[in-house]
Amino acid sequence: MDANEAPPRVPLAPALPPIGDFFRQVLTLGRQSIVPALPALVLLYCYRFGMGLYLVFSGDTTSPLGFPDYQARAFPLIVTATAYLPLLVLVYTPFLPLQDAILRGTKRSFMDSTKHVLERLWPYGVSSLIQFAIIVVPATMIVLVTGLATLPFGALPDKTRAALILLAMAPAAVWIVVSLFLMIFATPLLLLDGRGPLASIRESFRLMRRHFSGLLGRFVAFIVVIVIAAVFFSLPSAMLTIVTAVARQKIIGVEIARAVWDSAVSTATFPFSVAGLLILYRALVPAGESTAGHLEPAAAGDVPVPTPGEATGPTPPYRFE
């Protein structure tokens, strides 16, 4: 190299893909993951459709005297949440290692991806509990403190006290959204790069802090596009809702048709939702490369988990074949 020639510029941090390239990569990765994950998508559709049928035939949520039956309203939510937990481990989360293998240009079955998640089930469960506590505890404390603060003012009307508590839910909701955003890379860090429960959350905060504006803009644009697409493809379901509203009664056939269509729309959009997250994650943490430049050192016991059949050397972060 000539003494007067300037050395090549080395970027201080990985660059995020431009918006146009980002959406093209999401579409490509989402399409390529449909066939390998077809059994899981069928299972996901059956779950969505089954829960839709359950809600159709679960009965009315009012008491015989016509008053709201809150226990009847809470029971479907409990059943839905209980059924969601095994589906999270066996269907939702395995999409991350499956699409990551596609992104690397290697072949991996959905069964292998599920096994990979099960092998990391203990740290994944611990990380999920920590994330849940970070999200829920401060939000709950905000609402509780506001409710307790209104107790000394016994003369306040019930509507005023309820309005104050409702007002306190605004900062609680903001905290929930912000904390979810800051920890969005915690699960990929844990599953794909072998980070520990606490290290993955800490490093997700670090990545978000260093690339906040770029990630926020891309996530907002991605959510807007997904919502618009979901609304567009849900137009037949909206028309069926209008039919029910005009009839002023619950028509079982119409409700079943809505469940069939809504389940198909939610299932079809799911691979692209995971692809949007993974594309941005791999832009910041390239596959097969050292993360020392933009991640904290791994804590004790945080040993990267190699993926069977994947190359150990540096590979391009965006490879579609």
VMD Tcl script that draws the C-alpha trace (Angstrom):
set ca {
  {0.00 0.00 0.00}
  {1.28 3.45 -0.90}
  {2.34 5.52 2.12}
  {0.14 8.40 0.95}
  {-2.88 6.18 0.37}
  {-5.49 6.31 3.11}
  {-6.33 2.98 4.74}
  {-9.74 1.53 3.92}
  {-12.49 2.74 6.17}
  {-13.79 0.12 8.61}
  {-17.37 0.66 9.76}
  {-17.72 1.12 13.48}
  {-21.01 -0.75 13.58}
  {-22.91 -3.07 11.22}
  {-25.22 -1.27 8.82}
  {-28.94 -1.94 8.66}
  {-30.35 -2.78 5.21}
  {-32.16 0.02 3.36}
  {-35.94 -0.07 3.63}
  {-36.44 -1.40 0.11}
  {-33.84 -4.15 0.50}
  {-35.25 -5.00 3.91}
  {-38.75 -5.65 2.54}
  {-37.39 -7.65 -0.40}
  {-35.37 -9.84 1.96}
  {-38.39 -10.34 4.20}
  {-40.55 -11.45 1.26}
  {-37.86 -13.82 0.00}
  {-37.14 -15.38 3.38}
  {-40.84 -15.67 4.24}
  {-41.63 -17.43 0.97}
  {-38.67 -19.79 1.24}
  {-39.65 -20.89 4.77}
  {-43.23 -21.87 3.88}
  {-42.45 -25.26 2.31}
  {-39.99 -26.49 5.01}
  {-42.41 -25.38 7.73}
  {-45.61 -26.57 6.01}
  {-46.51 -29.18 8.70}
  {-46.05 -26.56 11.42}
  {-48.15 -24.05 9.49}
  {-50.91 -26.64 9.13}
  {-50.75 -27.21 12.88}
  {-50.83 -23.47 13.47}
  {-53.87 -23.12 11.21}
  {-55.67 -25.95 13.02}
  {-54.93 -24.28 16.35}
  {-56.20 -20.90 15.14}
  {-59.29 -22.47 13.60}
  {-59.94 -24.65 16.66}
  {-59.75 -21.68 19.00}
  {-62.02 -19.75 16.65}
  {-64.60 -22.55 16.78}
  {-64.28 -22.68 20.56}
  {-65.04 -18.97 20.82}
  {-68.01 -19.41 18.46}
  {-69.58 -22.20 20.52}
  {-68.40 -21.07 23.97}
  {-71.79 -19.54 24.67}
  {-72.95 -16.16 25.86}
  {-70.97 -14.10 28.36}
  {-74.00 -12.87 30.30}
  {-75.77 -14.34 33.31}
  {-79.35 -15.65 33.11}
  {-80.52 -12.25 34.41}
  {-78.71 -10.43 31.59}
  {-75.76 -9.10 33.62}
  {-72.18 -9.52 32.36}
  {-70.68 -12.83 33.46}
  {-67.01 -11.98 34.00}
  {-66.09 -15.58 34.86}
  {-67.51 -16.72 31.54}
  {-65.51 -14.00 29.79}
  {-62.29 -14.91 31.58}
  {-62.53 -18.65 30.92}
  {-61.93 -18.44 27.12}
  {-58.92 -16.19 27.75}
  {-57.44 -18.71 30.19}
  {-58.01 -21.59 27.77}
  {-56.45 -19.60 24.91}
  {-53.38 -18.68 26.98}
  {-52.91 -22.26 28.19}
  {-53.07 -23.65 24.66}
  {-50.70 -20.93 23.43}
  {-47.77 -21.94 25.65}
  {-46.93 -25.32 24.05}
  {-47.56 -23.82 20.63}
  {-45.01 -21.10 21.43}
  {-42.31 -23.71 22.03}
  {-43.24 -26.18 19.28}
  {-44.36 -23.88 16.44}
  {-43.67 -20.17 16.91}
  {-40.12 -20.14 18.27}
  {-38.64 -22.87 15.98}
  {-39.21 -20.53 13.05}
  {-36.16 -18.57 14.23}
  {-33.56 -21.37 13.77}
  {-35.37 -22.59 10.64}
  {-35.26 -19.21 8.90}
  {-31.75 -18.58 10.20}
  {-30.60 -21.78 8.44}
  {-32.28 -20.61 5.23}
  {-30.59 -17.24 5.61}
  {-27.22 -18.96 5.93}
  {-27.89 -21.05 2.84}
  {-28.06 -24.40 4.68}
  {-30.79 -27.02 4.86}
  {-32.58 -27.72 8.11}
  {-35.88 -29.41 8.81}
  {-38.52 -27.94 11.08}
  {-38.13 -30.98 13.35}
  {-34.44 -30.16 13.85}
  {-35.38 -26.56 14.60}
  {-37.87 -27.74 17.22}
  {-35.23 -29.98 18.79}
  {-32.87 -27.02 18.91}
  {-35.48 -25.00 20.85}
  {-36.15 -27.91 23.22}
  {-32.42 -28.23 23.92}
  {-32.41 -24.58 24.99}
  {-35.77 -24.84 26.76}
  {-34.47 -24.18 30.29}
  {-32.60 -20.91 29.54}
  {-35.42 -19.93 27.17}
  {-37.97 -20.41 29.95}
  {-35.85 -18.45 32.44}
  {-35.38 -15.63 29.92}
  {-39.13 -15.56 29.21}
  {-39.93 -15.26 32.92}
  {-37.39 -12.44 33.35}
  {-38.79 -10.61 30.33}
  {-42.33 -11.07 31.66}
  {-41.29 -9.61 35.02}
  {-39.56 -6.64 33.38}
  {-42.66 -5.90 31.32}
  {-45.44 -6.57 33.80}
  {-44.09 -5.60 37.24}
  {-43.37 -1.88 36.57}
  {-46.63 -1.49 34.61}
  {-48.61 -3.10 37.42}
  {-46.87 -0.96 40.03}
  {-47.78 2.22 38.15}
  {-51.47 1.29 38.14}
  {-51.45 0.08 41.76}
  {-49.69 3.20 43.07}
  {-52.23 5.38 41.29}
  {-55.09 3.35 42.73}
  {-53.67 3.54 46.27}
  {-53.04 7.28 45.88}
  {-56.76 7.84 45.34}
  {-57.81 5.97 48.50}
  {-57.32 8.93 50.93}
  {-59.67 10.98 48.79}
  {-62.80 9.10 49.74}
  {-64.99 11.95 48.59}
  {-63.93 11.47 44.99}
  {-66.68 10.03 42.83}
  {-66.12 6.52 41.55}
  {-66.03 7.81 37.98}
  {-63.24 10.26 38.85}
  {-61.21 7.56 40.60}
  {-61.69 5.23 37.64}
  {-60.62 8.01 35.27}
  {-57.40 8.55 37.27}
  {-56.59 4.84 37.16}
  {-57.33 4.78 33.44}
  {-55.01 7.77 33.00}
  {-52.27 5.87 34.83}
  {-52.61 3.08 32.28}
  {-51.16 5.38 29.61}
  {-47.59 5.40 31.05}
  {-48.02 1.71 31.89}
  {-48.86 1.00 28.26}
  {-45.90 3.09 27.11}
  {-43.61 1.09 29.37}
  {-44.96 -2.20 27.98}
  {-44.37 -1.10 24.37}
  {-40.87 0.30 25.08}
  {-39.73 -2.75 27.08}
  {-41.03 -5.12 24.40}
  {-39.13 -3.14 21.79}
  {-35.89 -3.11 23.78}
  {-35.99 -6.87 24.44}
  {-37.07 -7.96 20.97}
  {-33.64 -9.46 20.16}
  {-33.33 -11.37 23.45}
  {-34.81 -14.61 22.09}
  {-32.71 -14.66 18.88}
  {-29.58 -13.97 20.94}
  {-30.40 -16.86 23.25}
  {-31.48 -19.42 20.65}
  {-29.26 -18.60 17.68}
  {-26.05 -17.44 19.35}
  {-26.12 -19.32 22.66}
  {-26.29 -16.33 24.98}
  {-27.53 -16.78 28.55}
  {-30.90 -15.57 29.85}
  {-29.58 -12.37 31.42}
  {-26.87 -11.77 28.81}
  {-29.36 -12.01 25.96}
  {-31.64 -9.40 27.55}
  {-28.72 -7.11 28.36}
  {-27.30 -7.35 24.86}
  {-30.71 -6.79 23.28}
  {-30.90 -3.52 25.21}
  {-27.38 -2.70 23.99}
  {-28.19 -3.35 20.35}
  {-31.37 -1.33 20.54}
  {-29.63 1.58 22.23}
  {-26.89 1.74 19.58}
  {-29.26 1.46 16.59}
  {-32.44 2.88 18.08}
  {-33.53 5.26 15.33}
  {-32.76 2.89 12.44}
  {-34.48 -0.07 14.10}
  {-37.47 1.99 15.19}
  {-38.06 3.30 11.67}
  {-37.83 -0.15 10.11}
  {-40.01 -1.82 12.72}
  {-42.68 0.88 12.41}
  {-42.64 0.61 8.61}
  {-42.80 -3.18 8.84}
  {-45.72 -3.15 11.30}
  {-47.62 -0.67 9.13}
  {-47.16 -2.86 6.04}
  {-48.16 -6.03 7.92}
  {-51.28 -4.35 9.34}
  {-52.29 -2.98 5.92}
  {-51.80 -6.41 4.34}
  {-53.77 -8.12 7.11}
  {-56.61 -5.61 6.81}
  {-56.69 -6.00 3.02}
  {-56.81 -9.80 3.14}
  {-59.36 -9.68 5.98}
  {-61.94 -7.83 3.87}
  {-64.02 -11.00 3.32}
  {-64.15 -11.51 7.08}
  {-65.21 -7.86 7.54}
  {-68.04 -8.40 5.06}
  {-69.21 -11.39 7.08}
  {-69.13 -9.22 10.20}
  {-71.41 -6.73 8.45}
  {-73.81 -9.57 7.65}
  {-73.94 -10.50 11.34}
  {-74.45 -6.86 12.35}
  {-77.31 -6.43 9.88}
  {-78.99 -9.63 11.05}
  {-78.57 -8.51 14.71}
  {-77.99 -12.09 15.78}
  {-75.26 -14.68 15.91}
  {-75.28 -16.78 12.72}
  {-73.22 -19.93 13.33}
  {-72.42 -20.52 9.66}
  {-71.16 -16.97 9.22}
  {-69.05 -17.19 12.38}
  {-67.47 -20.46 11.23}
  {-66.68 -18.92 7.83}
  {-65.02 -15.98 9.59}
  {-62.92 -18.38 11.69}
  {-61.83 -20.25 8.56}
  {-60.72 -17.09 6.77}
  {-59.16 -15.29 9.75}
  {-57.14 -18.40 10.62}
  {-55.80 -18.57 7.07}
  {-54.78 -14.90 7.07}
  {-53.00 -15.05 10.44}
  {-51.19 -18.27 9.48}
  {-50.06 -16.92 6.10}
  {-48.62 -13.71 7.58}
  {-46.74 -15.39 10.42}
  {-43.59 -16.53 8.50}
  {-43.10 -12.99 7.20}
  {-43.44 -11.55 10.72}
  {-40.59 -13.73 11.99}
  {-38.56 -12.97 8.85}
  {-38.76 -9.23 9.56}
  {-37.27 -9.74 13.02}
  {-34.57 -12.15 11.85}
  {-33.41 -10.01 8.91}
  {-32.74 -7.05 11.21}
  {-31.10 -9.24 13.84}
  {-28.70 -10.83 11.37}
  {-27.89 -7.42 9.95}
  {-26.55 -6.45 13.39}
  {-25.17 -9.87 14.39}
  {-23.96 -11.56 11.18}
  {-24.14 -15.33 11.16}
  {-20.86 -17.18 11.66}
  {-18.92 -14.04 12.60}
  {-17.56 -12.83 15.91}
  {-19.87 -10.47 17.75}
  {-17.11 -8.91 19.78}
  {-17.39 -5.64 17.92}
  {-20.96 -4.92 18.91}
  {-21.89 -7.27 21.76}
  {-20.74 -7.58 25.32}
  {-18.49 -10.53 26.17}
  {-20.43 -13.66 26.98}
  {-21.03 -14.34 30.63}
  {-19.72 -17.47 32.28}
  {-21.57 -20.49 30.96}
  {-22.82 -18.71 27.83}
  {-21.35 -21.11 25.29}
  {-22.50 -20.61 21.70}
  {-24.60 -23.53 20.54}
  {-23.50 -24.72 17.09}
  {-26.21 -25.59 14.62}
  {-25.93 -29.08 13.12}
  {-24.94 -29.02 9.49}
  {-23.96 -25.35 9.44}
  {-20.58 -23.99 8.48}
  {-18.40 -22.67 11.28}
  {-16.57 -20.07 9.21}
  {-17.78 -16.62 8.19}
  {-20.76 -16.70 5.86}
  {-22.67 -13.94 4.12}
  {-25.58 -12.72 6.30}
  {-27.98 -12.63 3.32}
  {-27.74 -15.68 1.12}
  {-30.79 -16.93 -0.73}
  {-30.50 -19.94 -2.98}
}
mol new
graphics top color blue
foreach p $ca { graphics top sphere $p radius 0.5 }
foreach p [lrange $ca 0 end-1] q [lrange $ca 1 end] { graphics top cylinder $p $q radius 0.2 }
display resetview
